[in-house]
Amino acid sequence: MAEKSSKAQSNNNNGNKEIGGVSEDDISAVSQIESAKKKGGIKKLLFILIPAVLILGGGGFAAYHFLFAKSNKNKNMGKLTLPSSTAPGPMIELKPFLTNLADKNKTSYIKVSMSIELKAGGNAGLFKQLTPKIRNSIIMILSSKTTREIDTPEGIVSLRHQIARSLNRILGDGTVIGVYFNNYLVQ
């Protein structure tokens, strides 16, 4: 026992102060654990409160949106009209086209069927009257293209725009607002 007390005294002399048999290192470790427990409690509380607030806020928004906003929709239901710029115009479907392409070293064909959209209030009667001229213009455009020019999405879009410009020269500027391919085959 005498050895133990001399060791304890030598430990006291080495800088480890003991208070009632507990060292300062042990006390600081216990205080760190307690502060970590307090922080963990705050984190747990935040993990519970934040989702709860989000859920309640979302529920409140949904309740307002579905219960109160519906009554406003019902009041405006009879007043729904499309602006004239987005109202679709007459659609005219043309007979399919089959023509050679301008490839030099091989024989290639294109077969397309398309619909032409006129502006709202466009004159479909004039379009039907000029159909032979319109078909000729489209065939001239198609037969001037090579497979390489019209085999990509960008080439197809360019072809649609070129056809629309050509038809607007025949029918009057701004008459044709869209060219839509229903079938498109290049061989």
Buried (B, 14 or more C-beta within 10 A) or exposed (E): EEEEEEEEEEEEEEEEEEEEEEBEEEEEEEEEEEEEEEEEEEEEEEEEEEEEEEEEEEEEEEEEEEEEEEEEEEEEEEEEEEEEEEEEBBEBEBEEBEBEBEBEEEEBBBBBBBEBBBBBEBBEEEBEEBEEEBEEBBBEBBEEBEBEBBBEEEBBEBBBEBBBEBBBEBBEEEBBBBBEBEEEEBE
